[in-house]
Amino acid sequence: MNMTCQEAAKWLEQQEDLLILTHRRPDGDTVGCAVALCLSLRKLGKTAYILTNEDATALFDSYWGDTLAPAGFEPKAVVSVDIASEGLFHKSAEIYKCQVDLAIDHHGSNEGFAQYNCVEPEKAACGEILYTIITEWFPVDADIALPLYLAISTDTGCFVYSNTTPNTHRVAAALMETGIDYAGVNKRHFRTKSYTRLRVESRIIDTMDLHDEGAIALAAVSLRDMAELGATEEDLEDIAAFVGQLKGVRTAVTIRELKPGECKLSLRTGDGLDASKVCALLGGGGHAAAAGCTVMGSVEEAKTSILWAIRQIQNWN
Amino acid sequence: MNMTCQEAAKWLEQQEDLLILTHRRPDGDTVGCAVALCLSLRKLGKTAYILTNEDATALFDSYWGDTLAPAGFEPKAVVSVDIASEGLFHKSAEIYKCQVDLAIDHHGSNEGFAQYNCVEPEKAACGEILYTIITEWFPVDADIALPLYLAISTDTGCFVYSNTTPNTHRVAAALMETGIDYAGVNKRHFRTKSYTRLRVESRIIDTMDLHDEGAIALAAVSLRDMAELGATEEDLEDIAAFVGQLKGVRTAVTIRELKPGECKLSLRTGDGLDASKVCALLGGGGHAAAAGCTVMGSVEEAKTSILWAIRQIQNWN
């Protein structure tokens, strides 16, 4: 059943002992939404925790605070934030499949796996939806504003991606006025690169395949590259956006070899090619301009698969 | 004499045949402000032009439209936008030294060279000041909103620099609602890099000097580097921000050899070192977190000079 933000706020007010789920390979949006929701529910006098996400990188360490669920916590209600499908549950969240009461999400491809679904695809970040829900209860304070700013800024590349709307900016302004260290968030997430990250970017430039006179770029980071450069998961954060910035590129594919025989693909598109349709052909999903999928096979096989999928959708247009 | 935005708007309403000046090595803020002001003055029924800036790069070609002054235009009033001192006049603007009627600017270091000065240093971009002035006359339409969005987004690195305020975001939201192609501006100015640019960045990483255990980075792009990489002025746009992003760096210096024996230095600082004070010691100026100066000498001499100036200000703190 679909719910508006107002209905979701009312429903949440009636729950006790809530557990909040984030998606696998968590980004700033899912982390920020979970923390902001957890703190807000506690401010309403409720017991609320976030399920520890074993995929979380050190980049988000400072945001969790005391929100992580202790062993043995038995929730009476389960809420997911920024999760489009049960396929995106992290490992320890899998026991909650078919048990999510409320899904709060901004993915148009949301599969409606929860009992109640508060999904607003026109929002750039799930954090904008959380802002609407939380301000049904009280004005946000700095503790809640900081994770919401993290959510909104990271999902828009700091207000640069085409998903950014006037509402995104207005919510950001309201959050900043609570006195949060937004400059610190910006510095950490958008203005800081390690030497290793810069070397990864340089490797990508050197090894990229271009098709259609440079309009399609296929970039890959293999396990061997990772080992040679000493790169960690954190060094690859949002690496898909890096390829998309090359002048003349309209369709940017970034392939990451997760383990031998398994690759994760990220697709960024402009000019009307629907990235979520392309990725759906390979079992994935996402947004019109940014989507992803995981395929079995080597990096070379992944390149062949995604090129095939791009050609299919190009021909259907 | 100082003027508020309201007073500047009133004063402008009383002028005829206006010429607008931009600063040398023009950036998006000075270009965007000039175009928005010119179009707005024309909407008020006035004759208004921008003085052609011989330093302008192709990056801004699409914004000028028909605003550039024809040969022989004789202004009755001269207005400068985003110019902190007469030392920043471009070559063909020099004949207007001591003749600027109104300076609209957001640099705290503005030297008050005009008869009337509308200076608001708390504004991230001069474009925010222009927005206030123009909305004294009428709501901005898309033609005026686009150059203002260019101004505001470029001077904040697309809302990522620490100068960004809630007002910056609110003005951006209002501009976006006029229906402008802000995604196109973002794509062009913040999400597009040429291969040459990426090679320049790679060269900088390879040749950077680090001091104070990596807290101070001195990077240089010599004339020889430019020639070897085939880099143009456009490939170096906002290159100072690139060095500042390296993890652990608190004071980032980017040196550009302009011609043999003359270097331009850009300084970005965090943690309380006032960049404008450092640059003032070498005859330059700017903001607390971003400033610049031009020094005579080789790249190596420029490095010695700026390190000396940094040490002076560090010791005074």
Interface residues (C-beta under 8 A of the other chain):
Chain A: G157 C158 F159 V160 Y161 S162 T164 T165 P166 N167 H169 R170 A172 A173 A174 M176 E177 Y182 A183 N186 K187 F190 R191 T192 K193 S194 Y195 L198 E201 S202 I205 A241 G244 Q245 L246 K247 G270
Chain B: G157 C158 F159 V160 Y161 S162 T164 T165 P166 N167 H169 R170 A172 A173 A174 M176 E177 Y182 A183 N186 K187 F190 R191 T192 K193 S194 Y195 L198 E201 S202 I205 A241 G244 Q245 L246 K247 G270
